[in-house]
């Protein structure tokens, strides 16, 4: 009976290894502080729990890598106002699939905040990025942890 627990323990350890924590490569603004009038603030959070079907999500602001987020995490950064494109690289929806990329418009107006949720549509296992209202975005961020700043 004792030996039957070893395969189960191995599976638990392997699943835990897939759910490591992410990191943020750029400075994170002081959470809760007002957005400076000459900047825009961006939050990107994982919305769904995907049970290992989605490994890393790499987030870019233009060509600048912001960081990597895992389940139940978010990234937050500030940028100059104006046109900008965010890019998400989903590094494999499962162990046997290739990376998928999505792009989205970043906030443009000074002093504004954009909240974005990463979702996986179960119908086709296709990742998508959704712009949230301020209220829904704040609720999602409050239920998540910030990725560690490097």
N, C-alpha and C positions, 0 to 999 in steps of 0.2 A: 504494500500500500504506500509506503514511504517513497518508493522509487517512481510511482505514478505521478507524484507532485513535481518531479524535476522537469518533464516536458512542459507542464503548465507554467512553471516559473520561467523557463526559457522564453516561452511565447510572450509572457508579460514583460520581460526585460527587453525583448526585441521591439515590441510595440511602443514601449516607453522611449526607446532610443529614437524612434521616428518622430516623436513629439517634443523634440528639444526646444529650447527657447531661441527666439530671434535676437536681432541686434539692430540698433540704429547707428548709422555711420556719420550723421550730421548732428549738430547740437539740437537738443530738444528745448523748445521755449518753456518758460515757467508755466506749468499747467494751471489754469484758472485765472491767469493774468490777462489783462486786456490786450487785444491785438494792436500793435503800434499802427499809427495812421499811415505809415509808409510801407506797410507789409501786408501780406495775406497769410493766413494760417491754414494748414491742411492736416486733416486727420484721415488715416486709412486704417480700417479695422477688419479683421476676419469676422464675418457674421455667423457662419454655420460651423458646427462641429462636424468634421468630415471623416473622422475615424480612420485616419491614416491614408485616405485616398488622395490627399493633396499634400505634398511634402512642403517645400519652401515656396514662399511668394516673395520675390525680389521686387522692390519698389524703386522707381526712378522718377526724378523730376528733370525732364529733358535728358541730358547725358549724365547727370549726377545721380549716383546710387545713394538712395536715402537709407535703405536697410533691408532687412529680411524679417518677415513676421510669420509667426506660427499661430496655431489655434489659440483663441482667447487673448490675443495681443493686439496692440495698435502702434502705429508710428505717428509722430506729430512733428511738423517742421514749419518754418516760416520762409516765405519767398518774396521777391519783388513783385509788385502788381504788374499786370499785363498778360499778354497771351502766353500760354504755357501748356505743355502736354505732359501728362503723367503716363507712365508705362509700367505695367505689371507683367512680370515673367513668372508664370506658374510652372515650376520645375517638376513636371510630371504629375498627371492626375492619378496615376497608379505606378507601380514599380516598372511596368512595361510600356509606358507611353512617353512620348517626347514632350518637350516644353511647349507651352501655349502662351501667347502674348495678347494683352488687351491694352488699349490706350483710352485715355479720358482727358477731358478739359479740366485744367486747374483753375482755381479762383483767380479772377482778373482785377476786381475792384479793391482799392486800398482799404484796409481795416476790416475786411471780410474773412469769414471762415468757411471752408468747405469740408463736409463730412462725407466720406466714401466708404461703402460696405462692399466687401468681397463676398460673393455668393457663388454657390455651385448649384446649377439647375440639375436636379436629379433626373429629369427626363432624358437629357443627353450628356450628363456629366460635364457640361460646358461651363467654364468659369465666366462670371460677369462682374462688372463694377457698377454699383448703383450710387447715385448722388442722393443723400438723405436730407430731410428737413433738419433744421437746427435742433428741434426737440428730439427727433428720432436719433440723430447723430450723437447728441449729448448722452442719451440713455444708453446707446451702444458703447460709447467710450467708458462710461461709468461702470459697465459690466465687464470691462476688459482691463488688462494690465499693460503698461507701456513696455515695449521691447527695451532691453538693456542698451544703454548708450555706450558705444566703444570709444 
